[in-house]
Amino acid sequence: MSGILVLVRHGQSEWNLKNLFTGWRDVDLTEQGHSEAISAGQKIKAKGLKFDIAFTSALQRAQKTCQHILDEVGQGTLKTVRDEALNERDYGELSGLNKDDARKKWGEEQVHIWRRSYATQPPGGESLRDTGARVWPYYMHTMQPHVLRGNTVLVAAHGNSLRALIMALEGISGDEIVKLELGTGVPIVYRLNSDSTVASKEVLG
């Protein structure tokens, strides 16, 4: 048995609430989002977990979620690494658009393909595969070594950057991963074997 990796999608953001494509736009959490992040920290504390290091994206909704969690487990000053490798998928020209308005402009089927296909990019943006292309090396070279040393690592990030990470952890195909829904503020606790494979997974819903 090696270390523990805890993944948490940020709490509800202002643009989640407004049904807008967010991507790399740096929007804040809603009041509910702050509550979800605090609740995540409480669930993690109830499991008796303490972290050795935390990783988050360059976007404030993930950073604030990370800080809430660390505050709740009594580790508010823990070393936290911020990197845009963990940012949400870049939605390009869709960013800032209401999802219903985007369907009117490009059609229901096309928007569905952009949102739910693995390799198709929206105009000027990234596919989930593109997102994985920056998440996977960052995990392998920067985060995974901590876990394999037996440390407990927190990652507070975004729906698609975490999907890409889960895809690598669990060996999920591109077709399967796009169907995976990650709740806001719901911790997923992985215990990894020394060869980096998953020993166990627990969702703290």
N, C-alpha and C positions, 0 to 999 in steps of 0.2 A: 504493500500500500504506500502511496506517495502522499501528495498534498490534496488540498481542497480548493476548488474554484467555484466562486459564487457569482452568478450572473444576474443582473437586475436591469430590466428596461426602465427608463426614467418614468416618473409619474406623469399624469396627464398634463399636456402643454396647452397653452392658450390656443394654438392652431389645431391641436387634436380636437378641442372643444368646438372650434368653428368649422371643422371638416375641411381644412385646407392642407394641401401638399406642403410639407415643411422642409424636409431635406436639410440643407446646410444653413438655412435661415436660423438665426440665433434668438429664438423666442423663449419666453419664461414659462415656468410652471403655473398652472392655475392653483387656486386654493385647494381644490381636490387633489391636484398633483403633489403639492407639499404634504398633504395628509397621507397620500399613498406611499410616499417615500419614507415618511416617519414610521408608518405601519410596517413597511419592509424591514426597517431597522429593528423594530420591536420583535418581529418574527425571527430575525437572525439572532438577536440577543437571547430569545427564549430557547434557541438551540445551543446556546453556550459557545457560539463561535466568536473567536477573536482573530483579527486580520494582521498579517505581517506587512502587507503593502496593498494599495488600491490603485486601480487604473480607471480613467474615464476619458471622455472625448474632449474636443475643444469647444463644445457647445454648453451653454449655461444650464439647460434643462437637465442634462446628465450630470454636470458638476454639482448642482444643488441637490440632486437626488443622492449622489455619492456622499455629500457632506451630511445630509440628514441621517443617512444610515450610520455613518461613523459616529456622529453625535449620540445616536441612540444606543450604540454599543459601548459608549464611553471612550472612544478613540478619535475624538475630534481633531487631533493634531497629527494623525498618522500620515506618513509620507504618501502623497497621491500624485501619480504621474498622469498628465493630460496630453493627449495626442490626437491629431485629426485623423489618424489611421482608424480610430474607433468611431468617427463621425457617422451619422445617419447616411444612407444612400442619397446621393445628389439627384434630385428630381429635375434639374435643368429648367426648361421653360415651364414646367408644371408648377414649380415652386411658387407658393403664394396664391395659387388658384384654388377656388372651391372645387371639390371633386365633382359635384353635380354640374358646375359650369364647364369643367373640362370635358365631361361626357357630351354636353351639348355641342361643344366646339369640334371634338375629334370623333365622337361616336362612342357608344357604350362598349362595343367590342374592342376598339383600339385602346381605350383607357384601361380596360380589364387586362389586356395583353401587357401593357406597360407596367401595371401594378403587380401582376401575378405570374409573369413569365420569368424564367431564370436568366435568360441571356439577351432579351430585347431591351434596348435602351430607349427611354423617353427622349424627346428632342433636347440635345445639349446636356443630357444627364447620364447617370450610371445605371447599368443593370445590376441585379443582385450578384451576378458573377463578377462584375467590375468591383463591387464593394468588397467581395471576398478577396479579390486580388491585392487589396491593401490590408485587410484584416488578418488574413492567414499568415503572411510573413511576420507581421507585428506580433501575433500570438506566439509563433514558433520561436522567434529570436528574443523577444522581450518579456513576455508574460509566462510562457510555459516553463522556462528554467526555474522560476520561483516555485511553481507548483511541484516540479520534479525534485526540488530540494526539500520537499515536505512542508512548505509554507502554506498558509491559508490566504488566498488572493481574492479580492473583491473587484468585479468589473461592472461599473454602472455605465450603460451605453444606450443603444437605440434598437428599435425593432429589427432593422435589416442588418446592422453590423453584428448584432447578436445571433440572428438567423445564420449568417455566414459562419460565425464561430461554432454554433451548435452543429451545423452541417459537417464541419471538420471533426468535431469531437465524437459525434455519433455515427459518422459515415453515412449520412443521409444524402440521397440523390437530389439533383437540381429540381426535378419534378415534384418530389415530396416536400422539400424545404419551403417552397412558396406557399404551401397549404398550412404551415405551422403558424398558429396565432400565439403571440406572446402578450400576456396581460401587462398593463402598466403597473409598476411597483410590485411585481410578483417575483420573489427570489427563487432561483433554481440552483440547487446545491449539488455539485459534482464532486465525487471522490475519485481521484485518478490512481491507477496503478503506476508502478515505477517505469513501465514501458509507455506511458502516456495514454493508455486506453482507459475507458471509463469503467470503474469498479461499481459505482452506484450513482443514481440520480434521484433527487427528491425535490419536488415543487412545493414551496411553502405558500400555498394558495390561501 
